[in-house]
């Protein structure tokens, strides 16, 4: 999907999941939203620098910083430990399960480290919220991408044949499924907000409703995109 769809769908998904948890501390919401926006663009490491400064330039700056820091560690581990030499511009590095585990593991480790070293420092709450948002943004990005033709290479760079993908072409304006996804997410956001404001029930139950709503949205998106997993036999058939 293109960047604006990634960001909009990720922000909507974040509101569905997080609104019950931060309804008593709305200051945390923009911090988490910032993290989600960052995570929603990070996997697209193939993005070229825009010729003129515009909104997309902010996404490119985030990706560029990521490539100069986290991605360098990622490539070092592959080249010196695993023996693989993937290209730094290859988006399959971040559109794969190993890429997801490395990014999530890195930011998750920082969250755990902050919790261990500074358990009583209130300011670290917002840093951890930001990093958790980044992890969620990456997860949302990859979930959205498996609905498209390009999909996600499950085990790259260890294996280049297993791929999970759907039938949506992101730039096909005649395909209205992405617009339907936006409507679906917006409807779920409104429903979650109404439940949290108007219905008296335990907070834990409200969060369970949010989790169920988000799960239903994700399942419907995947189902409507004809998502399937291609293996070695499928690759040979296409080659033939």
N, C-alpha and C positions, 0 to 999 in steps of 0.2 A: 504494500500500500504506500501511497505517497505520504509525505511528512504530516500534512495538516490532518489527514484522516487518522494517522497513528496518534497524534496528540489529542485530538478531540475524543476519540473512542477511549483512549487511556484515561483521560480526565473524568469522563463519565463513569467508567468502571471503578475508578478510585472513589468517587462520590458514593456509589452504591455500597462499596465495601467498608469505607471508613466513616461515613457520616454518623452512624450510631456510636462509634468509638470516640469521636471528637466533638460530639454535640454539646458537651459541657466545657470544651476548650477550643473554641472556633479559631483561635490564633494558630493552632497547629495545622489547620486545613490548608492555608496557602503554602506552608513549609512542605507538607507532604505533596501538594500539587506541583510545586517546583521540582521536587525529586522525581515525581512521575513523568513530568515533561522531559526532564533530562534522560531518564531511562527509556522513554518512548522513542528517542532519536539516536541513542548510543549505538545500537546494533548496525546502523547504516553507515559503516566505516568507508564505503565506496563513494560517499557524497563528495562532489567537486565543489570548490570554493565559488560562490556566486560572483558574477562579474561586477555587480553593483551591490552596495549594502542595502539589504532589505530584511524582512522578518526571518527569512530562511537563513540569513547569515548568522543569526544567533545559534541556530541548530548546528551549523557548520563549525562554529567556534567550540561548542560543547564537544562535538565529535573530534575536532582537532586536538583539544586538550586530552581527551580520552586516548587518542592514538599515540600521543607523546608520553603518556604515563602508563596507564593500565595495560594497554595493548602491547607496549614494549616488554613488560613483564611476561605477558601471555606468550609472545613470540620467543622470548628467551627460554621459557620452560619447554616449549616444543622443540626448539633447535638443539638445546644442550642436554635435555633429559630424555625426550622421546625420540629424538633423531629425525623429526619432520622439519621441513623448511617451507612452510606456507608463506604466501605473499601477504604483505601488510595491508594491501588494498582488497583482499579477497573477502567479500562479505560473508562467505560461508564460515569464516572463523567465529563470527558472532551469531550466525543463524544456524546454530547446532546445539546439541545437548552439552558437549564439552565446553562450548563457549558460555552457555547459560550457567553451568555449574561454576565455572571460574569467576565470572562476573559476580554472581550471587554469593559465592563463597568468599570473595574478597571483601565486598561491602558488608556481608553478614559478619565476617570476622572482626571488622572494625567496630560494628555495633556491639558485639560481645565484649571486645576489648575495652570499649568505653564504659560499658556497664560494670565491668570488673574493676577497672582502675578508678573510676569516678562515680561510684554508686549514689552519692549524696549531692552531686552537683546538678542543679536544676537545668543549667544551660545545655547540658549534653542531651537532654530530652529532644530538643529541636534538631540537633545534629543527627541523632539516631532516627528521628522521624524523616528527615531529608534522605538519609541513606536507605531506609526502608522503602521510601517512595521510589528511589532509583531502581531497586530490585523489582518492585511491582511494575514499574514502567517497562522494564526489559521483558518481563513475563507477558504483559499485555501486548507488547510489540510482536513477540514471536507467535502468540496466539492469533493475532490478526493476520500475520504473514502466512501462516499455514492455510489460510483460506484462499490464498492467491496461487496463481500458476507457478510462480517462482518458488514458493514454499520454503522449506527448511531442510537442510541436509543433517540428518539425525546424528551421525557419528563423525562428521568431518573434523580433523583431517585423517582420522584413523580408517575411515571408509567413505568412499564417494558415491556409493550406489544406493544406499537407503535414504529415501527422501519422502517427506510428508508434505502434501500440497493439495490445494483445492482447484476450483475451476474459474476463479475470478481474475480478470485482467484489470489491473488497477486503473489503467488509463482509458478503458472502454467506457465512454460516457453513456452508451446505450444500456449497459448493465446497471440496473438500479439496486442491486443487492447491498452495496455499501451504504447507499442512502437509507435503505431499510434498517441496516445495522445502527445507524445514528438514531433513527426514530425509536428503535427497540431499546437502546441504552438510555435515551432521554426519558422514555416512558417509565423504565425501571427506576431512574433517579427520582422522578416525581413521586412514584409509589413509595419508595423508601423514605423520602422526606415526610410524606403524609403519615406513614405508619409511625415514625419517630415523634412527630409533633402532636398528632391527633389521637393516637391510640395508647391507652394506659396499659403497659405490660412491662415485665422485667427487661432491663437493658440487655441481658444475655439472650433473651428471646428475640429482641429487635435485631441483634447482630446476626443471629441464625437466619432470620428472614432475609437480611441483606446478602448473606453468603448464598442462600438458596436462589435469590433473585439474580445474582451475578452468575452463578452456575448455569441457570436456565438460559440466560443471555448468551453465554459462551457456547453452550450446546447447540442452541438454535443457529448461531452464526456458523459453526462448524458443519452442522447438518445441511444448511442451505448452500454451503459452498462445495458440497460433494467431496469432502476431504478424504483422501486415501493415502496409503503408504506404498511407495514403489520400492521394489527390491531388485536384486541382480537380474532376475528373469525378465523384469519389465524393461530394464536398461537394454538387454540383449534384443528384446522384441523391437524397441524403438530404433536400435541400430540397424536391424535387419530391414 
